[in-house]
Amino acid sequence: MPTPWGAAWICCWALAGCRTAWAGDPPAARLPACEESDYHFEYTECDSSGSRWRVAVPNAAVDCAGLPDPVRGKECTFSCGSGEYLEMRNQVCSKCAEGSYSLGSGIKFDEWDELPAGFSNVATFMDTVLGPLDSRPDSCSNSSWTPRGNYIESNRDDCTVSLIYAVHLKKSGYVFFEYQYVDNNIFFEFFIQNDQCRDMDSATDKWVKLTDSGEWGSHSVMLKSGTNILYWRTTGILMGSKAVKPVLVKNITIEGVAYTSECFPCKAGTFSSKPGAFSCQVCPRNTYSEKGATECMRCDEDSQFSEEGSSECTERPPCTTKDYFQIHTACDQEGKTQIMYKWIEPKICREDLTDAIRLPPSGEKKDCPPCNPGFHNNGSSSCHPCPPGTYSDGTKECRPCPAGTEPALGFEYKWWNVLPGNMKTSCFNVGNSKCDGMNGWEVAGDHIQSGAGGSDNDYLILNLHIPGFKPPTSLTGATGSELGRITFVFEMLCSADCVLYFMVDINRKSTNVVESWGGTKEKQAYTHLIFKNATFTFTWAFQRTSQGQDNRRFIKDVVKIYSITASHYIEKEANQCQECPPDTRLSTHQVYGKEACIPCGPGSRSSQKENRSLHYDFSNLSSVGSLMNGPSFTSKGTKYFHFFNISLCGHEGKKMAFCTNNISDFTLKETVVGSDDYVNLVGAFVCQSTIIPSESKGFRAALSSQSIILADTFLGVTVESTLQNINIKEDMFPVSPSQVPDVHFFYKSSTTTPSCSDGRSTAVKMRCNPVKAGVGVISVPSKCPAGTCDGCAFYFLWESAEACPLCTELDFHAIEGACKRGLQETLYVWNEPKWCIKGISLPEKKLSACETIDFWLKVGAGVGAFTAVLLVALTCYFWKKNQKLEYKYSKLVMTTNSKEGELPAADSCAIMEGEDNEEEIMYSNKQSLLGKLKSLATKEKQEHFESVQLKSSRSPNI
């Protein structure tokens, strides 16, 4: 398409006006007359009425006279059809000649041997707080988009590089391109600006979606008439020394240029055999063509070969061991398999050269391996799944499960004599179709390995289809647990940059890369967990090298898969029956023997470590807790933050912590949770995103990238600091000032990485802090500011009043008031400091009846005084009585001694004055209280009296 020249006709009129002056000059000074090859035609800019002029413009370094006069041109919206071009001399559309093509009103860029005219590279690194770009030793001056023949490749570093192309459209049109974008460590934007450097209305199309590995996606955006500046911009995020997959772009097509004044020649390796072509065809294998070819030339097939779309032929090399492979045939009736050798197709080597090898003989027989567990051969040469309710280890017939057990549904493919019925293999190449129809993988007895393919950069595909997963009866109804898992054991032997991709497709909607491995890898196992009952397709894609090679240099680079195990497969086959003793549960994945039964993990009940039981209620912390940690900086100065989302228990078994990729609003206000179509959303108990602030890279909004799952399996909650080899060290967080133990939530992510072979683990320490109300505050260890010290084990401290135990009767005490007017008040107050929340409430204050202390003092004093007087009186009385008795006794003794025991004669019968009438006292029938006391005293004294016989002076007759 010619470049429009504004007001070019003015120059032409000026030249025409000068012809009069030239006519008057001497003949030697006159210019030669212009020939058709000395000039070309162009259109002027359109005026306000939509019209324009066709003018003749001299070619560069040509001086001539007699240019054609300007004539009125076609209307500005005029365009030719596909396969045509506008012949400017007559202003009519003509068909393109053979060997060329045209899009009519569009242009196409499909050759990337060098950067096409009109394209430019701009590499920048947005300033941050670390200083300007010029002060950094590792600037972005060497970063650019690089042409790679059939496509152009983006940068692989932390720089921001824009591929720019400006086009002026006469009418509305569109831009279309194909791309590969598989690595989310690179941000890929496509946007459009006008000549005022303002963004066009294409904000919704700015972010380009990720593609599946090895597949080309397409992207198109409508264009407005006028100047459109197209930007393909990539920005590396936190790459460091990581090997990343760059963005690839090809077949850029722009529609709406209104006309094209010439046809484009077919590029080398393609041809156009008919006039009026709108595209060129690719030359088939063993042919070639040069640029602008109308047909493809054949190679000498005995000594030469060529791939599809080749521009020349290549000499065939001598055959080596890299040019053939072996396969195993199906088992025959005798239980034997044959080893067969085949040349890699298409065969490009020669057997007739001196150093060439020959194909080894085929047909050697070997014993067939046994059936895979869950299958049986039933005396035949093929294996069949066990019927429902039965099991088999592959060597014996299917048997029913014993009482009290259930089949461990699933399969284990560990013998590879034939490809299982739910698996298929294929070969795919981005740039050609020479491996179409080939087997990407070959069975090899005890393993299945990558096949030869057609070239070293082929994608060798292995698919496994599973219609769904079903948990065992013992786990039916459980929420938040895995439904099944798939585990495979593999090994990689590589001498180049080989890569193995493991991809998952759910319900046939989109295939996403779950994990990838590069280079040589020792024999290892990888496990992928299933949390949703859906139709799954698992894909293994192996590529020996990402660079196209004319020669097969890495044919011996291979990946081997030794076994593939799927648990709780919804189909029939079972390889064993499972049961568990009390207080244990069946493992949710495929484990044989007693190790399949694991102890029930600790629940939300508190530990009996103390003398009291503590009960917790974390319901107010059921919402997602968030932590923005940082900032941190890359080696090039990019500022970023680590953003964590934590969901302690989820909600009804659903994980509520979500992290996103490549969006500006990472708060997910408009995200529909649970949507299968939202492929950039990851959900878990704990997840992490890397946030690039808008000022760090010049973006108009903050970006979220590299979202990873830190915890997708809940292990248990306990006050102990260790659970299932996950340990929270005492010095990791500050010591709690309270006597209430911290509660620890333990999680696990079974997704393994090269640095975390056992997956990631997460521990959340819940600490009671009455000062921090509501959600509280989440922090990370001071020794590990990123939340982890090794990238595999993550630790968080969550302080909140909601993490305190529920209040009980032991958390308050009573205070009794004074007794006033017969009433006493009792108040109940919390123990200080208060280390509990919710639970029971404080009892209301209590009033009780009471007696005052003055009344009882009076009563006590009166009783005491009376008792004291009584005791004094009795003491005096008994003392006096005792004196009298002693006197009488003494007198009696003295009288007895003087008369040898006879009593003196009585002087009188009357009682003398002053003497007591003792006989009256002694023989009285009724005694007074005082008399009783006297009798008691007399009785005590009688024990010490001697018996003396008294002689009476009276006559016995008296």
C-alpha positions, 0 to 999 in steps of 0.5 A: 500500500503506498504511503499517502502524501498530503498535498502532493498535487501542489508539488506536481502543479508547481512542476507543471508550471515550470514547464513554461520556463524550461521551454525558454531555456537553452536545449542543453538545460532542458530535462528529458521527457518522463517515461512511465518507469520514472514516476508512480501514481498516488492519491492525495488526502481526502478533502471534506467532501470525500474526494481526492486526486490522482497525481504522478510523483517522480521516483527517487533520484529521477529528474524528468519533465512532462509528468501527467496532469492530476486527475480526479481519483476514486472516492475515498471509500473505494476498495478492491476485492480479495485477490485484486489490486488497484491499477493506478494508471487506469484506476481499475481493479485488476487480478493479481498475477500468478505467484502473488496474492492480495487481500484487497482492502487489507494487508498481511504480515506473514514473513518474519525473517526480518522486521517488516517495514513500518514496525518498530521496537520500543523497550522501556523500564518504568522508573521506580523508587530505585532511580532512573533507568540510566543509572542501572547497569542492567538496562533494557536497551537490548530487549526487543521482539525478535523475528523467527521466520514464520513468527516474531518472538517477544522478550524474555526478561523483566523489561517492557517491550512494545512492538508498534505499527501505525496504519491510516485507514480510510474506512472502519476495519479490524486487526487480526493476529494469531499468537501463543501465550502460555507463560503467566510470568509475562503480561501480554497486552494489545491496545490501540491509540490514535494520533493523539496518543489516546487509547481507542475504545478497546479496553475490554480487549486489552488483556490477551488470554493465555493459550494452551501449550503448543496451540495458537490462539487468535485475537481481533479488534475493530479499528476506526477510520483514521490513524491507528497505532497498534501496540503489542506490549509484553512485560516480564514479571519477577523472572530472574533466572527462570526459563520462560516461554516468550509470546509468539505472534504471526499472521498479522492482518489489517483490514480497512486500508481502502485499497492496495496498489500492488500484490504481494509475492508469495514467500519462499516455500509457498506458491500461487498457481492461479491469478487472483489469489488472496493467499499462497499455498504451502509446498508439500514435503520433498518439494521447494519454491523460491519467492514469487513461485507459481509452482513447487519444484521436486527434490531428488528423492533418492538423495534429497528431502525437504519439509513442508514449506521449504525453500530448498532441498537437503541432502539425506544423511546416513541412517543411525540408531536415532532413525528407528524405534521399537514397539510391542505387538498385542498379546497372542493366544499363547501369551506372547508379544513380539518386538517390532522395529520401524523406521521413523516416518517420514524416513529422511536417511539413506541405508545405502551409504557407507556408514549407514546402519540397517533396520534390526530384524523384528519378530522376537517373542517375549512373555506378555506382562500381566494385566493391570490391577483392576483388570483380568484376562479370564484366560484370553489374550486381552485384559478386561475390567473387573465386574462391579463389587469385585477386585483383582491385582491383575494376576488373579481372577476377579473376586468379590470383596469380603464383608465389611469392605468396599472396592477401592475404585480406580485403576493403576496402569503399570504394564504397557503392552497395549494402550488402554482404551481410555487413552489416545496419543497424537502428534502436533507441530505448530509450524507444519503438519508432517507429524499429523497422524503419527503416534506421539507415544509408544508402549514399551512393556513396563513403561510408555515413552515418547515417540519419534515424531516428525521433527524435534520441536513436535508436541507429542501428545498423550491423553487420558479421559476420565468421565468422573470421580466417586468417593467411597461410601465411607466418605460419602457426604463429606464436604471440603475433601478431595474426591480422588487423585491421579498420580503418575511416575515418570522419568526424563532423559534429555540433552537439550531444552526438552519440556514435559507439560501436564495439562487438565481439561474439565468438562471439555471447556479449556485445557490449562497447564498444571505443571511442567518439567524441563531437562533431565529428571530422575524417576519421580512421582507427581500427584494431582488432586480432584475436588470436583466430580466432572469429566476430566481429560489429562494430557501429557505433552512432550517437546524435545526443543522449542527451536525448529531443526532441519536435522534430527539432533535430539531423537534420543531425548525421551520421557518415560511414564512408568505408571498412572494411578487414578483413585475413585474412578467412576467406572467399574474396575477395582484393584483391592477392597479396603476397610479400616479399624475404629478411630481411623478413616479410609485414605482419600487416595490410592494406598494399599494395605493398613497404611490406607487407614489413617488416624482421624485428624484433630477437629475443632475440639480443644486439647485437654492439656490444661485442667479446664476445657476451652471451647472456641467459636471462629464463625466470625472469622469465616470470611476471608482474611487478607494480608498485603506484605511488602513492598519488595523489589526485583533486580531491575527495580520492579516493586511488587507485593505479596497478597495472601488470602486465608479462609480458615474453614471455608463455607460448607466445604467450599474454599473461599480464598480466591486469587486471580491473574492478569486483572486489575481488580484483584478484590474480585468484586465482580467475579462469579465464584465457582464459574468454570469459565473463569480460568484465571481464578484459583480457589483454596484455603490459602492462596498467594498473588503477586501484586504489581502496583500501577506506578511500578510498570506504568500500568493504569491499574494494579495487576495481579499475577502468579497466583498459587495455591498454598493450601487446598487440604485441611489437615486439622486444628489443635493447640499442639505445635506439630501436626503431620510433620508440620512444625511451628517453632516457638521462636517464630512468633512473639510469646503470647502474654496470656495463659490461653494456648494458641490454636493452630490450623494446619493445611497442605497443598499436594501440588508439587513443584521442583523445589517443593517435592512434597507440596506446600504446607501452611500453618495459621496460629490463631492468638487471643488478643482482646485489643484487636476486635473484629477480623483482627490483624494477620502477620508473618514471621519477622525472620521470614518476611515473605511468609516463608523461608524456603518457599514451601512452608508458610506461617501466619499469625492471626491475632483477634478477639474472635480467637479467644475461647468462649467464656465460662464460670471460671472467667468471672468472680463474685464480690459481696457488699455490706449488709445494710438494713437487712439486705446484702448485694452481690456483684459478678465481674470478669477476671482481669485481664479478660481472655475470653469472648462470648460464651456465658454472660455475667449473672445479674447482681443478687440481693439477699436477706441478712442480720446486722451485727449490733443485735447479735453483739447485745445478745452475746454480751447479755448471755455472757454476763449472766453466765459469769454471775452464775459461775461466781455464785456457784463457786462461792456456795460450794467453797463455803459448803466445803469449809463446813464439811471439813470442820465437822469431819475434823471434829468427829475425828477428834472426838473419836480419838478421845473416847476410843471410838465412842461418841459423847453423850448428848446433852440435849435432844434439841437442835442447838442454835446455829446448827443445821437440821441435817436430818431434815435435809437427808430424809426430805422426800422433795428436794429443792434445786439448792438441795439437789446441788448440796446432795451432789456435793455430799455424795462426792465427799462420802467416798472419803468418809470412814465408817464409824459405829455410833453408840446411842445413850438412849435406852433401846426401848425408846 
